[in-house]
Amino acid sequence: MSSSLSHLDLRENNFHGKIPENFAYSCKLQNLRISNNQLEGSLPRSLGNCKYLKLLDVGNNYLKDAFPKWLGNLEQLQVLILRSNKFYGQVDSSGVTVSFLRLRVIDLSNNNLSGKLPRSFFENLHAIREGYEKKLKPEYMAYSSVDELTYYAQDISFATKGLETEFEFLLTIWMAIDFSNNNFVGEIPITLGELHSLIVLNLSHNCLTGPIPSSLGDLLELESLDLLSNKLHGRIPTELKNLGFLSVLNLSRNDLVGRQTI
């Protein structure tokens, strides 16, 4: 691969086999999209050399690998889509020098990930935690020019508001987390309520237990909350009334009780 290449889009072809381990040995890539192919094997660790990488989309392949914690070293990474593969293991940022500090869209849906939702991982998502306060500042909008942004994140397909939606491009203020259709267990971390810029949160089709944390009522930018098909119990927090932009709320197929309060 050319060492000067900055944008590589190979999605929706019939590529198969493994991605070569030396794929990105010398790398200036900013955007890499190889989704909707038939690729197998693991993500090449040489992608860790792509220090300028902002978008990585390998969704809808047959990749089988442990969750690539080492991607947390990529300080510029903003969009990470690993959906519909065979990634497994726990999502944990422990031991990672830089833990997804600028990440604002992460889609891990339809994999075999397991374990508890890691509190430390969410605590390190500083762009989602602080993005709303910074979104009008010039330094935060550094990548917001129409030409660059349109190429940077055009035609992103994302499950939001109960539907599969393809976005023409992602705005710099778009913040989304999709961990649906995995094997996550345990309670929803209270610290999720600190991700104040979050617009979409999808944790559906897992094995999550415990109550719905009232801290989710602090996600004042949230438009879609999907907790469908878990093992959540208790009452629906009255704090969800605070979510003035919420247009989709799916709490079906759980063990919730009590009078309806929202």
C-alpha positions, 0 to 999 in steps of 0.5 A: 500500500502506498505510504502516502495514501490517506483515504482507502474505500474498498467496501461492498466488493467480494474481497475474501481471505485475510487482511495482510499483517503488513497491510499498514506497515507505513501508513498515513491513512485517515479513513479506511473502509473495507466493510461489506466484504468476506474478509476473515482472520484478525485485524492486522496489528500494523494498523497501529501504525496509522497514527492519523486514522480517524475512521475505521470501518470493517463492518459486515465481514467474517473477522474473528479476533479479540476486541482490538484494545490496541486501537486505543493508541490511535489518538485521532480515531473518531469513528470505529465500526466493527459491527457484524463480525466475530469479535469476542472477549471483553471490552476493556481499556486497561493497559492501553496508553491512550484509551479512545479519547476522541472516539465519538461513534463506536459500533460493536453490534452483532459480535460475540463480545462478553463480560461486563460493560467496562466502566473504565472504557466509558470513562475514557470517552472524553469526546462524548463526555465533553463534546457538547460543551466544546462543539462550538469552539474552533479547535473542536470543529477543525475537521468540519469543512464540508469537503473533508467531512463528506469524504471522511464519514459519508454513507455511514449505516447505523442502527438508530431509532429502531431502524437501519439508517444510512447517513449521507455524512456524520456531523462532528457533533454526532455521538453514538454507542451501539453494543447491541446483539452481544453477550454482555452481562451485569449492570449498566454502569452509572458512569454512562450518564456522564457521556453528556453528548450522546445522541444514540445508545443501543444496548439491546439484545444482551444479558444485562441485569439490574435496574436502569440507572437513573443517571441516564436521565442526565443524557440531555442530548439523547434521541434514541435509547434502546435496551430491548431484550435484556434482563433489567428489573425494577422501575423505569426511572422518573429521571428519563422525563428529563430527556427532552430530545428523546424520540425513541425509547425501547424497554421491551422484553425485560423484567420491569415492574411498577406503574408507568411513570413516564 
